[in-house]
Amino acid sequence: MPGTSPYRAKNKPPAKPVVLIVAVGLAYYSARKNYKLIREFPTGRGFADIIFLPLPHTKSPAMVIELKYDKTADTAIAQIKEKHYTQALEGYSGEIVLVGINYQKESKSHSCVIEHVKK
């Protein structure tokens, strides 16, 4: 269909910019020996965009990543906390890294907030 792409409908911005998904995917590719990547992880109160779940042989922390578009990275962190995404990591205890990433369309810039919590 002319004027559209597989990532967005005509005249509408993508819900999750592809560039962020690709960047996180590349991060996973380099960490795949230590992590299992789960996209759109069901939490009981929504879906965390991406979970990096450490494999049993590593002492790496779990990571919960929430992506936003034209909002703020703090909004992403707030969503992780408000919807209790970390509670869905059954059987995991230890450090969890919360990552909120935002893409601003107009300025074409990214922002990121990282917090550490214990479970």
N, C-alpha and C positions, 0 to 999 in steps of 0.2 A: 504494500500500500504506500503510495508516494507520501512523503512528509512525515512518516512515522518511523520509529525504530523499535527493535524488540524490547527495549528497556523502558519506554515511556509512550504514553498516548500523546497524540498531537496536542500541542499547546499546554501540556502539563509537565512539570518537573518530575523526575523520577523520585519515588518514595525513598529509596536508598541509592545514593549515587554509586554507580558501578565502580568508580575509581576507588572508593573506600573498601568495597567488597574485594576488589583485586588486591589492594594493599594488605588487607588482613589475610587474604589467601596466600600471598607471598610470605608473610610472616609465619604462617602455619607451615608452609613448605619447608622453611628453614628449621622449624621446631618439630617436625613430624616424628622424630625418633623419641621425643619425650611427651607428646601430646596427642590426644584424639580430638579432632575438631567436630563440633556439632553446631550446625546452622539452624536457626529458628527453633531453639531448644524450648520445649514446653515446660512451663514452670507452675502451672495451676492457676496463675493470675496473668496470663499473657505468654509472650515468647521472648526470651533473651535472643538478641540477634545472633550472637556467636558465643559459644563456650569453648574454651581451651581446657580440656580435662586431662590432668597429668596421668600418664601411664603408671602402673604400679611400681615399676623399677626406678622411678625418678623421685626426687624430693622437690621438684618444681611446684610453684603455687598454681592453683586453678585460676583461670581468668574468665571474667564475664565482660563481654564487649557489647555496648549499645551504640548504634549509629544514628545520627540525627542529620536533618537537612534543613538549613535556614532556621535553626533554633540555637541552642548553646550546648557545649559539652557538659556544663553543669546540669542542664535539663536531662541529659542522658543518664548521668550518675543518679539524679533524683529518681528517675524511673526505675532503675535497677533496685534502689532501696525501697521505694513505695510499693513495688510489686513483688518484693521479697524474692528476687530471682536466685539469690544464693541458697535459699532453703531447698531448692530443687536438686541440689547436688548431694543426693542421698549417698551415704557411705563414705563421703569425703569429709575429712577434718583437717584443719590447718589453715594456712594463709590463702586468701582469695584476693586477687587483684581486680578491682573494678575499673573499667576503662570506658570513658565516654568520649566519643569522637563526633564532631560536628563539621559539616561542610557548608560554607556560605557561598551561595550562588553568585551574588553580585561581585563580591571581592575575590571570588575563586580561592578562598583560603580555608584551611583546616584548623581546628583547635582541638585540644585533647586535655582531659583531666584524668588523672590516675589516683586511685585511693587504695589503701591496703586495709583489709579487715580479716578477722579470725573467725573460723567456724568451729 
